[in-house]
Amino acid sequence: MKTATQIIEAAFKKIAVYQTTDDIAPEDYTTALDLLNGFLNGINSRGAVFPSVELALSTNVPIYDHQTSDLEWALGKAMAPTWGKVLQGQSAVEATQGETRFIAQYTRVYGATPDAGLTRMPSQRRV
C-alpha cells in the first residue's frame, strides 16, 4: 500500500506540475490531500461503494496495489484545473481511463428481478 503522500507526488508528476527533482510546497500537499479525500468520498455518488475515508498525508490509502496507477491518474485529472493544467493527448486519455477503471473496481451491479410486464411480452408468449 502507498501513503497519501506517495499518491499525491505521483499524480503531480503525471500531470507535470512538479518534476521528479522538485520539492512540493506544503500548501500544495494540503490542497491535493483535500482533493484526494473528496475524490474517494465522492465516488459513492457515482454508483461506487467505497468506505468513507479521512486520509492524512502519512496514512496508507486503502486500495490494492494494482489500483494505484489508476488512482494517481484520477487524482491528477481532479487536480489539473486547480493548478491551471489542461490535460491533452495521451495524458487526457490515461487520466480518463484511470478514473473510469478505478471507479469500476468499486461499482456493484445487482441483478434485476423481472416484473410481470416483462414476462408477458409478445416474445415470451407461447401460442
RALINLIN-V418894 format. One record per residue. N is the residue number from 1. RES is the residue in one small letter. PHI is phi in whole degrees, -180 to 180 (* if undefined). Layout:
N & RES & PHI
N & RES & PHI
//
This chain:
1 & m & *
2 & k & -103
3 & t & -83
4 & a & -60
5 & t & -60
6 & q & -65
7 & i & -64
8 & i & -64
9 & e & -60
10 & a & -65
11 & a & -65
12 & f & -58
13 & k & -71
14 & k & -65
15 & i & -98
16 & a & 61
17 & v & -82
18 & y & -123
19 & q & -92
20 & t & -58
21 & t & -90
22 & d & -78
23 & d & -90
24 & i & -85
25 & a & -67
26 & p & -56
27 & e & -69
28 & d & -71
29 & y & -60
30 & t & -63
31 & t & -64
32 & a & -65
33 & l & -64
34 & d & -61
35 & l & -66
36 & l & -64
37 & n & -62
38 & g & -63
39 & f & -64
40 & l & -64
41 & n & -78
42 & g & -88
43 & i & -71
44 & n & -64
45 & s & -74
46 & r & -104
47 & g & 97
48 & a & -90
49 & v & -123
50 & f & -130
51 & p & -64
52 & s & -64
53 & v & -130
54 & e & -136
55 & l & -78
56 & a & -105
57 & l & -60
58 & s & -90
59 & t & -77
60 & n & -71
61 & v & -79
62 & p & -79
63 & i & -134
64 & y & -77
65 & d & -58
66 & h & -70
67 & q & -96
68 & t & -60
69 & s & -63
70 & d & -63
71 & l & -67
72 & e & -61
73 & w & -68
74 & a & -63
75 & l & -66
76 & g & -58
77 & k & -64
78 & a & -70
79 & m & -81
80 & a & -51
81 & p & -63
82 & t & -63
83 & w & -103
84 & g & 70
85 & k & -99
86 & v & -117
87 & l & -76
88 & q & -132
89 & g & 60
90 & q & -64
91 & s & -63
92 & a & -65
93 & v & -65
94 & e & -60
95 & a & -65
96 & t & -66
97 & q & -66
98 & g & -62
99 & e & -62
100 & t & -63
101 & r & -64
102 & f & -64
103 & i & -65
104 & a & -63
105 & q & -63
106 & y & -111
107 & t & -91
108 & r & -111
109 & v & -114
110 & y & -98
111 & g & -64
112 & a & -97
113 & t & -98
114 & p & -67
115 & d & -95
116 & a & -60
117 & g & -63
118 & l & -73
119 & t & -83
120 & r & -111
121 & m & -69
122 & p & -54
123 & s & -70
124 & q & -97
125 & r & -81
126 & r & -106
127 & v & -96
//
